[in-house]
Amino acid sequence: MTKSLRILPLAEDEITEAASWYEVRQAGLGIALLDLIDKAIETITSGVLPTSPVPGVKSARRILLLRFPYSLVLYERQNEIVIVAFAHNSRRPGYWRSRQP
């Protein structure tokens, strides 16, 4: 059974901000970031969860993006997968912990 995918609005905002930031610095780089995110989401929705645990946060998982210092942070529920953050791997660790899936 395929699970539905939901992305919290705050995570969507983080994705948009990061893509815009990269695009301003180099044309096409923001698009490259969005393409990687799309591929990660396709992988998630295909039923494959190539994730690793988030240290110190029970049941949270993350997908590290190659080429960019970001992760999609998600929770897997019985019938859905919820992306709660698009988090930089070095800045403000765990800032998203209060977000409810």
MIDOSE-633340 format. One record per atom (N, C-alpha, C, O, CB): atom name; residue in three letters; chain; z, y, x. Coordinates in steps of 0.05 Angstrom, whole numbers. Glycine has a CB too. Example, Ala and Ser with C-alpha at 12.3 -4.5 7.8 and 13.67 -1.06 7.14 Angstrom:
<recs>
+------+------+-----+--------+--------+--------+
! atom ! type ! mol !      w !      v !      u !
+------+------+-----+--------+--------+--------+
!    N !  ALA !   A !    156 !   -114 !    264 !
!   CA !  ALA !   A !    156 !    -90 !    246 !
!    C !  ALA !   A !    156 !    -66 !    264 !
!    O !  ALA !   A !    169 !    -66 !    285 !
!   CB !  ALA !   A !    181 !    -89 !    226 !
!    N !  SER !   A !    142 !    -45 !    257 !
!   CA !  SER !   A !    143 !    -21 !    273 !
!    C !  SER !   A !    157 !      1 !    258 !
!    O !  SER !   A !    161 !     23 !    268 !
!   CB !  SER !   A !    114 !    -12 !    282 !
+------+------+-----+--------+--------+--------+
</recs>
This chain:
<recs>
+------+------+-----+--------+--------+--------+
! atom ! type ! mol !      w !      v !      u !
+------+------+-----+--------+--------+--------+
!    N !  MET !   A !      0 !    -24 !     17 !
!   CA !  MET !   A !      0 !      0 !      0 !
!    C !  MET !   A !      0 !     25 !     18 !
!    O !  MET !   A !     16 !     27 !     36 !
!   CB !  MET !   A !     25 !      0 !    -19 !
!    N !  THR !   A !    -18 !     43 !     12 !
!   CA !  THR !   A !    -19 !     68 !     27 !
!    C !  THR !   A !      1 !     88 !     15 !
!    O !  THR !   A !      3 !     91 !     -9 !
!   CB !  THR !   A !    -48 !     80 !     26 !
!    N !  LYS !   A !     15 !    101 !     33 !
!   CA !  LYS !   A !     35 !    121 !     24 !
!    C !  LYS !   A !     22 !    148 !     23 !
!    O !  LYS !   A !      3 !    154 !     38 !
!   CB !  LYS !   A !     59 !    121 !     44 !
!    N !  SER !   A !     32 !    164 !      5 !
!   CA !  SER !   A !     21 !    192 !      3 !
!    C !  SER !   A !     33 !    208 !     26 !
!    O !  SER !   A !     53 !    201 !     37 !
!   CB !  SER !   A !     28 !    204 !    -25 !
!    N !  LEU !   A !     20 !    230 !     31 !
!   CA !  LEU !   A !     28 !    248 !     53 !
!    C !  LEU !   A !     34 !    275 !     41 !
!    O !  LEU !   A !     19 !    286 !     25 !
!   CB !  LEU !   A !      7 !    250 !     75 !
!    N !  ARG !   A !     57 !    286 !     50 !
!   CA !  ARG !   A !     64 !    313 !     42 !
!    C !  ARG !   A !     72 !    329 !     66 !
!    O !  ARG !   A !     86 !    319 !     84 !
!   CB !  ARG !   A !     88 !    313 !     21 !
!    N !  ILE !   A !     63 !    354 !     68 !
!   CA !  ILE !   A !     69 !    371 !     90 !
!    C !  ILE !   A !     85 !    394 !     79 !
!    O !  ILE !   A !     75 !    409 !     61 !
!   CB !  ILE !   A !     43 !    381 !    105 !
!    N !  LEU !   A !    109 !    398 !     89 !
!   CA !  LEU !   A !    126 !    421 !     79 !
!    C !  LEU !   A !    112 !    447 !     86 !
!    O !  LEU !   A !     99 !    450 !    107 !
!   CB !  LEU !   A !    154 !    420 !     92 !
!    N !  PRO !   A !    114 !    467 !     68 !
!   CA !  PRO !   A !    101 !    493 !     73 !
!    C !  PRO !   A !    109 !    505 !    100 !
!    O !  PRO !   A !     92 !    518 !    113 !
!   CB !  PRO !   A !    109 !    512 !     51 !
!    N !  LEU !   A !    134 !    502 !    109 !
!   CA !  LEU !   A !    142 !    513 !    135 !
!    C !  LEU !   A !    127 !    500 !    158 !
!    O !  LEU !   A !    120 !    513 !    177 !
!   CB !  LEU !   A !    172 !    510 !    139 !
!    N !  ALA !   A !    122 !    474 !    155 !
!   CA !  ALA !   A !    106 !    460 !    176 !
!    C !  ALA !   A !     77 !    470 !    175 !
!    O !  ALA !   A !     65 !    473 !    197 !
!   CB !  ALA !   A !    107 !    429 !    171 !
!    N !  GLU !   A !     66 !    474 !    152 !
!   CA !  GLU !   A !     39 !    485 !    150 !
!    C !  GLU !   A !     38 !    513 !    163 !
!    O !  GLU !   A !     18 !    519 !    177 !
!   CB !  GLU !   A !     30 !    487 !    120 !
!    N !  ASP !   A !     58 !    529 !    158 !
!   CA !  ASP !   A !     59 !    555 !    171 !
!    C !  ASP !   A !     60 !    553 !    201 !
!    O !  ASP !   A !     46 !    568 !    215 !
!   CB !  ASP !   A !     83 !    571 !    161 !
!    N !  GLU !   A !     75 !    534 !    212 !
!   CA !  GLU !   A !     77 !    530 !    241 !
!    C !  GLU !   A !     50 !    522 !    253 !
!    O !  GLU !   A !     43 !    530 !    274 !
!   CB !  GLU !   A !     98 !    509 !    247 !
!    N !  ILE !   A !     36 !    504 !    238 !
!   CA !  ILE !   A !     10 !    496 !    247 !
!    C !  ILE !   A !    -10 !    519 !    248 !
!    O !  ILE !   A !    -24 !    523 !    268 !
!   CB !  ILE !   A !     -2 !    474 !    229 !
!    N !  THR !   A !    -10 !    535 !    227 !
!   CA !  THR !   A !    -27 !    559 !    226 !
!    C !  THR !   A !    -21 !    579 !    248 !
!    O !  THR !   A !    -40 !    589 !    262 !
!   CB !  THR !   A !    -25 !    573 !    199 !
!    N !  GLU !   A !      4 !    584 !    253 !
!   CA !  GLU !   A !     12 !    603 !    274 !
!    C !  GLU !   A !      4 !    593 !    301 !
!    O !  GLU !   A !     -7 !    609 !    317 !
!   CB !  GLU !   A !     42 !    607 !    273 !
!    N !  ALA !   A !      8 !    568 !    307 !
!   CA !  ALA !   A !      1 !    557 !    333 !
!    C !  ALA !   A !    -29 !    557 !    338 !
!    O !  ALA !   A !    -38 !    565 !    359 !
!   CB !  ALA !   A !     12 !    528 !    336 !
!    N !  ALA !   A !    -44 !    549 !    317 !
!   CA !  ALA !   A !    -73 !    549 !    320 !
!    C !  ALA !   A !    -84 !    578 !    324 !
!    O !  ALA !   A !   -102 !    582 !    341 !
!   CB !  ALA !   A !    -86 !    537 !    295 !
!    N !  SER !   A !    -73 !    597 !    310 !
!   CA !  SER !   A !    -81 !    625 !    314 !
!    C !  SER !   A !    -74 !    635 !    342 !
!    O !  SER !   A !    -90 !    648 !    354 !
!   CB !  SER !   A !    -67 !    643 !    293 !
!    N !  TRP !   A !    -51 !    628 !    351 !
!   CA !  TRP !   A !    -42 !    636 !    378 !
!    C !  TRP !   A !    -61 !    626 !    399 !
!    O !  TRP !   A !    -70 !    641 !    417 !
!   CB !  TRP !   A !    -14 !    627 !    384 !
!    N !  TYR !   A !    -68 !    600 !    398 !
!   CA !  TYR !   A !    -87 !    588 !    417 !
!    C !  TYR !   A !   -115 !    599 !    414 !
!    O !  TYR !   A !   -128 !    604 !    434 !
!   CB !  TYR !   A !    -87 !    558 !    413 !
!    N !  GLU !   A !   -123 !    604 !    390 !
!   CA !  GLU !   A !   -150 !    615 !    386 !
!    C !  GLU !   A !   -154 !    643 !    398 !
!    O !  GLU !   A !   -175 !    650 !    408 !
!   CB !  GLU !   A !   -157 !    616 !    356 !
!    N !  VAL !   A !   -133 !    659 !    396 !
!   CA !  VAL !   A !   -133 !    686 !    408 !
!    C !  VAL !   A !   -136 !    684 !    438 !
!    O !  VAL !   A !   -149 !    700 !    451 !
!   CB !  VAL !   A !   -108 !    702 !    400 !
!    N !  ARG !   A !   -122 !    665 !    450 !
!   CA !  ARG !   A !   -123 !    662 !    479 !
!    C !  ARG !   A !   -149 !    651 !    490 !
!    O !  ARG !   A !   -158 !    659 !    511 !
!   CB !  ARG !   A !   -100 !    644 !    488 !
!    N !  GLN !   A !   -161 !    633 !    474 !
!   CA !  GLN !   A !   -187 !    622 !    483 !
!    C !  GLN !   A !   -202 !    612 !    458 !
!    O !  GLN !   A !   -192 !    595 !    443 !
!   CB !  GLN !   A !   -183 !    598 !    503 !
!    N !  ALA !   A !   -226 !    623 !    454 !
!   CA !  ALA !   A !   -242 !    615 !    431 !
!    C !  ALA !   A !   -246 !    585 !    431 !
!    O !  ALA !   A !   -254 !    573 !    451 !
!   CB !  ALA !   A !   -269 !    629 !    431 !
!    N !  GLY !   A !   -241 !    572 !    408 !
!   CA !  GLY !   A !   -245 !    543 !    405 !
!    C !  GLY !   A !   -220 !    527 !    410 !
!    O !  GLY !   A !   -218 !    504 !    401 !
!   CB !  GLY !   A !   -266 !    534 !    423 !
!    N !  LEU !   A !   -200 !    539 !    423 !
!   CA !  LEU !   A !   -176 !    523 !    429 !
!    C !  LEU !   A !   -159 !    519 !    404 !
!    O !  LEU !   A !   -147 !    497 !    401 !
!   CB !  LEU !   A !   -159 !    538 !    451 !
!    N !  GLY !   A !   -158 !    538 !    387 !
!   CA !  GLY !   A !   -143 !    534 !    362 !
!    C !  GLY !   A !   -156 !    513 !    344 !
!    O !  GLY !   A !   -143 !    497 !    331 !
!   CB !  GLY !   A !   -141 !    561 !    346 !
!    N !  ILE !   A !   -183 !    513 !    344 !
!   CA !  ILE !   A !   -198 !    493 !    329 !
!    C !  ILE !   A !   -192 !    465 !    341 !
!    O !  ILE !   A !   -189 !    445 !    327 !
!   CB !  ILE !   A !   -228 !    499 !    330 !
!    N !  ALA !   A !   -191 !    463 !    368 !
!   CA !  ALA !   A !   -185 !    438 !    381 !
!    C !  ALA !   A !   -157 !    427 !    373 !
!    O !  ALA !   A !   -154 !    403 !    368 !
!   CB !  ALA !   A !   -186 !    441 !    412 !
!    N !  LEU !   A !   -138 !    445 !    371 !
!   CA !  LEU !   A !   -111 !    438 !    362 !
!    C !  LEU !   A !   -112 !    427 !    333 !
!    O !  LEU !   A !   -101 !    406 !    327 !
!   CB !  LEU !   A !    -92 !    462 !    364 !
!    N !  LEU !   A !   -126 !    441 !    316 !
!   CA !  LEU !   A !   -128 !    432 !    288 !
!    C !  LEU !   A !   -142 !    406 !    286 !
!    O !  LEU !   A !   -135 !    389 !    269 !
!   CB !  LEU !   A !   -143 !    453 !    271 !
!    N !  ASP !   A !   -162 !    401 !    302 !
!   CA !  ASP !   A !   -176 !    375 !    303 !
!    C !  ASP !   A !   -157 !    352 !    310 !
!    O !  ASP !   A !   -157 !    331 !    298 !
!   CB !  ASP !   A !   -200 !    376 !    322 !
!    N !  LEU !   A !   -140 !    357 !    331 !
!   CA !  LEU !   A !   -120 !    337 !    338 !
!    C !  LEU !   A !   -100 !    331 !    316 !
!    O !  LEU !   A !    -93 !    308 !    311 !
!   CB !  LEU !   A !   -106 !    346 !    364 !
!    N !  ILE !   A !    -92 !    352 !    303 !
!   CA !  ILE !   A !    -73 !    349 !    280 !
!    C !  ILE !   A !    -87 !    333 !    258 !
!    O !  ILE !   A !    -74 !    314 !    247 !
!   CB !  ILE !   A !    -64 !    376 !    269 !
!    N !  ASP !   A !   -112 !    339 !    252 !
!   CA !  ASP !   A !   -126 !    324 !    231 !
!    C !  ASP !   A !   -128 !    294 !    239 !
!    O !  ASP !   A !   -125 !    277 !    221 !
!   CB !  ASP !   A !   -154 !    335 !    228 !
!    N !  LYS !   A !   -134 !    288 !    264 !
!   CA !  LYS !   A !   -136 !    261 !    273 !
!    C !  LYS !   A !   -109 !    246 !    270 !
!    O !  LYS !   A !   -108 !    223 !    262 !
!   CB !  LYS !   A !   -146 !    259 !    302 !
!    N !  ALA !   A !    -87 !    261 !    277 !
!   CA !  ALA !   A !    -61 !    249 !    274 !
!    C !  ALA !   A !    -55 !    243 !    245 !
!    O !  ALA !   A !    -43 !    222 !    238 !
!   CB !  ALA !   A !    -39 !    268 !    286 !
!    N !  ILE !   A !    -62 !    261 !    228 !
!   CA !  ILE !   A !    -57 !    258 !    199 !
!    C !  ILE !   A !    -74 !    235 !    188 !
!    O !  ILE !   A !    -65 !    219 !    172 !
!   CB !  ILE !   A !    -64 !    283 !    183 !
!    N !  GLU !   A !    -99 !    232 !    197 !
!   CA !  GLU !   A !   -116 !    210 !    189 !
!    C !  GLU !   A !   -103 !    183 !    197 !
!    O !  GLU !   A !   -104 !    164 !    182 !
!   CB !  GLU !   A !   -144 !    212 !    201 !
!    N !  THR !   A !    -92 !    183 !    221 !
!   CA !  THR !   A !    -79 !    158 !    231 !
!    C !  THR !   A !    -55 !    152 !    214 !
!    O !  THR !   A !    -51 !    129 !    206 !
!   CB !  THR !   A !    -71 !    162 !    260 !
!    N !  ILE !   A !    -39 !    172 !    207 !
!   CA !  ILE !   A !    -16 !    168 !    190 !
!    C !  ILE !   A !    -24 !    157 !    163 !
!    O !  ILE !   A !    -12 !    138 !    153 !
!   CB !  ILE !   A !      0 !    194 !    187 !
!    N !  THR !   A !    -44 !    170 !    150 !
!   CA !  THR !   A !    -52 !    162 !    123 !
!    C !  THR !   A !    -67 !    135 !    123 !
!    O !  THR !   A !    -70 !    123 !    102 !
!   CB !  THR !   A !    -69 !    183 !    111 !
!    N !  SER !   A !    -76 !    125 !    146 !
!   CA !  SER !   A !    -89 !     99 !    147 !
!    C !  SER !   A !    -69 !     76 !    147 !
!    O !  SER !   A !    -77 !     53 !    145 !
!   CB !  SER !   A !   -107 !     97 !    172 !
!    N !  GLY !   A !    -44 !     83 !    148 !
!   CA !  GLY !   A !    -23 !     63 !    148 !
!    C !  GLY !   A !    -12 !     56 !    175 !
!    O !  GLY !   A !      7 !     40 !    178 !
!   CB !  GLY !   A !    -33 !     38 !    135 !
!    N !  VAL !   A !    -22 !     69 !    195 !
!   CA !  VAL !   A !    -13 !     65 !    223 !
!    C !  VAL !   A !      6 !     88 !    230 !
!    O !  VAL !   A !     -2 !    111 !    227 !
!   CB !  VAL !   A !    -36 !     62 !    243 !
!    N !  LEU !   A !     29 !     82 !    239 !
!   CA !  LEU !   A !     48 !    103 !    246 !
!    C !  LEU !   A !     54 !    101 !    276 !
!    O !  LEU !   A !     74 !     88 !    284 !
!   CB !  LEU !   A !     74 !    101 !    230 !
!    N !  PRO !   A !     37 !    112 !    293 !
!   CA !  PRO !   A !     42 !    111 !    322 !
!    C !  PRO !   A !     63 !    132 !    330 !
!    O !  PRO !   A !     57 !    151 !    344 !
!   CB !  PRO !   A !     16 !    115 !    338 !
!    N !  THR !   A !     87 !    128 !    321 !
!   CA !  THR !   A !    108 !    148 !    325 !
!    C !  THR !   A !    129 !    138 !    344 !
!    O !  THR !   A !    131 !    114 !    350 !
!   CB !  THR !   A !    120 !    156 !    299 !
!    N !  SER !   A !    145 !    157 !    352 !
!   CA !  SER !   A !    169 !    150 !    368 !
!    C !  SER !   A !    193 !    163 !    354 !
!    O !  SER !   A !    190 !    183 !    341 !
!   CB !  SER !   A !    166 !    159 !    398 !
!    N !  PRO !   A !    217 !    152 !    358 !
!   CA !  PRO !   A !    240 !    164 !    346 !
!    C !  PRO !   A !    246 !    191 !    358 !
!    O !  PRO !   A !    240 !    196 !    381 !
!   CB !  PRO !   A !    264 !    145 !    348 !
!    N !  VAL !   A !    259 !    208 !    342 !
!   CA !  VAL !   A !    268 !    234 !    352 !
!    C !  VAL !   A !    297 !    229 !    361 !
!    O !  VAL !   A !    314 !    222 !    345 !
!   CB !  VAL !   A !    266 !    257 !    330 !
!    N !  PRO !   A !    303 !    234 !    386 !
!   CA !  PRO !   A !    330 !    229 !    396 !
!    C !  PRO !   A !    351 !    245 !    380 !
!    O !  PRO !   A !    348 !    269 !    376 !
!   CB !  PRO !   A !    331 !    236 !    426 !
!    N !  GLY !   A !    371 !    231 !    372 !
!   CA !  GLY !   A !    394 !    244 !    358 !
!    C !  GLY !   A !    390 !    250 !    329 !
!    O !  GLY !   A !    407 !    261 !    316 !
!   CB !  GLY !   A !    400 !    268 !    372 !
!    N !  VAL !   A !    366 !    242 !    317 !
!   CA !  VAL !   A !    361 !    248 !    289 !
!    C !  VAL !   A !    353 !    222 !    275 !
!    O !  VAL !   A !    331 !    212 !    278 !
!   CB !  VAL !   A !    339 !    270 !    285 !
!    N !  LYS !   A !    372 !    210 !    261 !
!   CA !  LYS !   A !    368 !    185 !    248 !
!    C !  LYS !   A !    344 !    186 !    229 !
!    O !  LYS !   A !    343 !    205 !    212 !
!   CB !  LYS !   A !    393 !    175 !    234 !
!    N !  SER !   A !    326 !    168 !    231 !
!   CA !  SER !   A !    303 !    164 !    213 !
!    C !  SER !   A !    280 !    184 !    218 !
!    O !  SER !   A !    259 !    181 !    205 !
!   CB !  SER !   A !    311 !    165 !    185 !
!    N !  ALA !   A !    284 !    204 !    234 !
!   CA !  ALA !   A !    262 !    223 !    240 !
!    C !  ALA !   A !    244 !    210 !    261 !
!    O !  ALA !   A !    253 !    197 !    279 !
!   CB !  ALA !   A !    272 !    251 !    249 !
!    N !  ARG !   A !    218 !    215 !    258 !
!   CA !  ARG !   A !    198 !    204 !    276 !
!    C !  ARG !   A !    180 !    228 !    285 !
!    O !  ARG !   A !    180 !    249 !    273 !
!   CB !  ARG !   A !    181 !    181 !    263 !
!    N !  ARG !   A !    166 !    224 !    307 !
!   CA !  ARG !   A !    148 !    245 !    316 !
!    C !  ARG !   A !    122 !    232 !    328 !
!    O !  ARG !   A !    122 !    210 !    338 !
!   CB !  ARG !   A !    161 !    263 !    336 !
!    N !  ILE !   A !    101 !    248 !    325 !
!   CA !  ILE !   A !     76 !    241 !    338 !
!    C !  ILE !   A !     70 !    263 !    358 !
!    O !  ILE !   A !     67 !    286 !    351 !
!   CB !  ILE !   A !     53 !    238 !    317 !
!    N !  LEU !   A !     69 !    256 !    383 !
!   CA !  LEU !   A !     63 !    275 !    404 !
!    C !  LEU !   A !     33 !    280 !    405 !
!    O !  LEU !   A !     17 !    261 !    404 !
!   CB !  LEU !   A !     74 !    265 !    432 !
!    N !  LEU !   A !     26 !    305 !    407 !
!   CA !  LEU !   A !     -3 !    312 !    409 !
!    C !  LEU !   A !    -11 !    313 !    439 !
!    O !  LEU !   A !      2 !    326 !    455 !
!   CB !  LEU !   A !     -9 !    338 !    395 !
!    N !  LEU !   A !    -32 !    300 !    445 !
!   CA !  LEU !   A !    -43 !    302 !    472 !
!    C !  LEU !   A !    -55 !    329 !    476 !
!    O !  LEU !   A !    -67 !    341 !    458 !
!   CB !  LEU !   A !    -64 !    279 !    478 !
!    N !  ARG !   A !    -54 !    339 !    500 !
!   CA !  ARG !   A !    -66 !    365 !    508 !
!    C !  ARG !   A !    -49 !    389 !    500 !
!    O !  ARG !   A !    -52 !    411 !    512 !
!   CB !  ARG !   A !    -93 !    367 !    497 !
!    N !  PHE !   A !    -32 !    387 !    480 !
!   CA !  PHE !   A !    -16 !    409 !    471 !
!    C !  PHE !   A !     13 !    401 !    471 !
!    O !  PHE !   A !     19 !    378 !    466 !
!   CB !  PHE !   A !    -25 !    419 !    442 !
!    N !  PRO !   A !     31 !    420 !    476 !
!   CA !  PRO !   A !     60 !    413 !    478 !
!    C !  PRO !   A !     74 !    413 !    450 !
!    O !  PRO !   A !     95 !    425 !    447 !
!   CB !  PRO !   A !     74 !    432 !    496 !
!    N !  TYR !   A !     62 !    399 !    431 !
!   CA !  TYR !   A !     73 !    399 !    404 !
!    C !  TYR !   A !     75 !    371 !    393 !
!    O !  TYR !   A !     62 !    352 !    403 !
!   CB !  TYR !   A !     55 !    416 !    385 !
!    N !  SER !   A !     92 !    368 !    372 !
!   CA !  SER !   A !     95 !    343 !    358 !
!    C !  SER !   A !     95 !    348 !    328 !
!    O !  SER !   A !    104 !    369 !    319 !
!   CB !  SER !   A !    121 !    328 !    366 !
!    N !  LEU !   A !     84 !    329 !    313 !
!   CA !  LEU !   A !     88 !    329 !    284 !
!    C !  LEU !   A !    114 !    313 !    280 !
!    O !  LEU !   A !    116 !    290 !    288 !
!   CB !  LEU !   A !     63 !    316 !    268 !
!    N !  VAL !   A !    133 !    325 !    266 !
!   CA !  VAL !   A !    158 !    312 !    260 !
!    C !  VAL !   A !    158 !    303 !    231 !
!    O !  VAL !   A !    152 !    319 !    213 !
!   CB !  VAL !   A !    183 !    332 !    266 !
!    N !  LEU !   A !    164 !    278 !    227 !
!   CA !  LEU !   A !    161 !    267 !    200 !
!    C !  LEU !   A !    184 !    248 !    193 !
!    O !  LEU !   A !    198 !    237 !    210 !
!   CB !  LEU !   A !    134 !    254 !    197 !
!    N !  TYR !   A !    186 !    244 !    167 !
!   CA !  TYR !   A !    204 !    223 !    156 !
!    C !  TYR !   A !    187 !    205 !    139 !
!    O !  TYR !   A !    169 !    214 !    124 !
!   CB !  TYR !   A !    227 !    236 !    139 !
!    N !  GLU !   A !    192 !    179 !    142 !
!   CA !  GLU !   A !    178 !    160 !    125 !
!    C !  GLU !   A !    196 !    151 !    103 !
!    O !  GLU !   A !    218 !    142 !    107 !
!   CB !  GLU !   A !    169 !    135 !    142 !
!    N !  ARG !   A !    187 !    155 !     79 !
!   CA !  ARG !   A !    202 !    148 !     55 !
!    C !  ARG !   A !    189 !    123 !     42 !
!    O !  ARG !   A !    168 !    114 !     52 !
!   CB !  ARG !   A !    203 !    172 !     34 !
!    N !  GLN !   A !    201 !    113 !     21 !
!   CA !  GLN !   A !    190 !     89 !      8 !
!    C !  GLN !   A !    161 !     92 !      0 !
!    O !  GLN !   A !    145 !     75 !      5 !
!   CB !  GLN !   A !    207 !     82 !    -16 !
!    N !  ASN !   A !    154 !    115 !    -13 !
!   CA !  ASN !   A !    127 !    118 !    -23 !
!    C !  ASN !   A !    112 !    141 !    -11 !
!    O !  ASN !   A !     89 !    147 !    -18 !
!   CB !  ASN !   A !    128 !    123 !    -52 !
!    N !  GLU !   A !    124 !    155 !      8 !
!   CA !  GLU !   A !    110 !    178 !     21 !
!    C !  GLU !   A !    119 !    182 !     49 !
!    O !  GLU !   A !    140 !    173 !     58 !
!   CB !  GLU !   A !    114 !    203 !      4 !
!    N !  ILE !   A !    103 !    197 !     63 !
!   CA !  ILE !   A !    109 !    206 !     90 !
!    C !  ILE !   A !    110 !    237 !     88 !
!    O !  ILE !   A !     91 !    249 !     78 !
!   CB !  ILE !   A !     88 !    196 !    112 !
!    N !  VAL !   A !    131 !    249 !     99 !
!   CA !  VAL !   A !    135 !    278 !     97 !
!    C !  VAL !   A !    135 !    290 !    124 !
!    O !  VAL !   A !    153 !    283 !    141 !
!   CB !  VAL !   A !    161 !    284 !     81 !
!    N !  ILE !   A !    116 !    308 !    130 !
!   CA !  ILE !   A !    117 !    322 !    155 !
!    C !  ILE !   A !    134 !    347 !    150 !
!    O !  ILE !   A !    128 !    364 !    134 !
!   CB !  ILE !   A !     88 !    330 !    164 !
!    N !  VAL !   A !    156 !    349 !    166 !
!   CA !  VAL !   A !    175 !    371 !    162 !
!    C !  VAL !   A !    172 !    393 !    182 !
!    O !  VAL !   A !    182 !    415 !    177 !
!   CB !  VAL !   A !    203 !    360 !    163 !
!    N !  ALA !   A !    158 !    388 !    205 !
!   CA !  ALA !   A !    155 !    409 !    225 !
!    C !  ALA !   A !    132 !    403 !    243 !
!    O !  ALA !   A !    124 !    380 !    247 !
!   CB !  ALA !   A !    181 !    411 !    242 !
!    N !  PHE !   A !    121 !    424 !    254 !
!   CA !  PHE !   A !    102 !    423 !    276 !
!    C !  PHE !   A !    117 !    437 !    298 !
!    O !  PHE !   A !    116 !    462 !    301 !
!   CB !  PHE !   A !     74 !    437 !    269 !
!    N !  ALA !   A !    130 !    421 !    315 !
!   CA !  ALA !   A !    150 !    432 !    333 !
!    C !  ALA !   A !    140 !    432 !    362 !
!    O !  ALA !   A !    127 !    413 !    371 !
!   CB !  ALA !   A !    175 !    416 !    332 !
!    N !  HIS !   A !    145 !    454 !    376 !
!   CA !  HIS !   A !    140 !    455 !    405 !
!    C !  HIS !   A !    159 !    436 !    419 !
!    O !  HIS !   A !    182 !    434 !    411 !
!   CB !  HIS !   A !    143 !    484 !    416 !
!    N !  ASN !   A !    149 !    421 !    439 !
!   CA !  ASN !   A !    165 !    401 !    451 !
!    C !  ASN !   A !    188 !    411 !    469 !
!    O !  ASN !   A !    206 !    396 !    476 !
!   CB !  ASN !   A !    148 !    383 !    468 !
!    N !  SER !   A !    187 !    437 !    476 !
!   CA !  SER !   A !    207 !    448 !    494 !
!    C !  SER !   A !    224 !    470 !    482 !
!    O !  SER !   A !    247 !    475 !    490 !
!   CB !  SER !   A !    195 !    459 !    519 !
!    N !  ARG !   A !    213 !    484 !    462 !
!   CA !  ARG !   A !    227 !    507 !    451 !
!    C !  ARG !   A !    245 !    499 !    427 !
!    O !  ARG !   A !    236 !    483 !    410 !
!   CB !  ARG !   A !    207 !    528 !    442 !
!    N !  ARG !   A !    268 !    510 !    426 !
!   CA !  ARG !   A !    286 !    506 !    403 !
!    C !  ARG !   A !    288 !    478 !    392 !
!    O !  ARG !   A !    282 !    473 !    369 !
!   CB !  ARG !   A !    278 !    525 !    381 !
!    N !  PRO !   A !    296 !    459 !    409 !
!   CA !  PRO !   A !    297 !    431 !    400 !
!    C !  PRO !   A !    314 !    428 !    375 !
!    O !  PRO !   A !    336 !    439 !    373 !
!   CB !  PRO !   A !    309 !    413 !    422 !
!    N !  GLY !   A !    304 !    414 !    355 !
!   CA !  GLY !   A !    319 !    407 !    331 !
!    C !  GLY !   A !    323 !    429 !    311 !
!    O !  GLY !   A !    338 !    426 !    292 !
!   CB !  GLY !   A !    346 !    398 !    339 !
!    N !  TYR !   A !    309 !    452 !    314 !
!   CA !  TYR !   A !    312 !    475 !    296 !
!    C !  TYR !   A !    305 !    466 !    267 !
!    O !  TYR !   A !    315 !    478 !    248 !
!   CB !  TYR !   A !    294 !    498 !    304 !
!    N !  TRP !   A !    289 !    446 !    264 !
!   CA !  TRP !   A !    279 !    437 !    238 !
!    C !  TRP !   A !    298 !    418 !    224 !
!    O !  TRP !   A !    292 !    409 !    201 !
!   CB !  TRP !   A !    252 !    425 !    241 !
!    N !  ARG !   A !    320 !    410 !    236 !
!   CA !  ARG !   A !    337 !    389 !    225 !
!    C !  ARG !   A !    348 !    394 !    197 !
!    O !  ARG !   A !    354 !    375 !    183 !
!   CB !  ARG !   A !    361 !    385 !    244 !
!    N !  SER !   A !    350 !    419 !    189 !
!   CA !  SER !   A !    360 !    425 !    163 !
!    C !  SER !   A !    339 !    422 !    141 !
!    O !  SER !   A !    346 !    424 !    117 !
!   CB !  SER !   A !    372 !    453 !    162 !
!    N !  ARG !   A !    315 !    418 !    148 !
!   CA !  ARG !   A !    293 !    416 !    129 !
!    C !  ARG !   A !    295 !    389 !    114 !
!    O !  ARG !   A !    296 !    368 !    127 !
!   CB !  ARG !   A !    265 !    419 !    142 !
!    N !  GLN !   A !    294 !    390 !     89 !
!   CA !  GLN !   A !    297 !    366 !     73 !
!    C !  GLN !   A !    269 !    355 !     66 !
!    O !  GLN !   A !    252 !    370 !     56 !
!   CB !  GLN !   A !    313 !    371 !     47 !
!    N !  PRO !   A !    264 !    330 !     70 !
!   CA !  PRO !   A !    238 !    318 !     64 !
!    C !  PRO !   A !    235 !    314 !     34 !
!    O !  PRO !   A !    214 !    304 !     25 !
!   CB !  PRO !   A !    234 !    292 !     78 !
+------+------+-----+--------+--------+--------+
</recs>
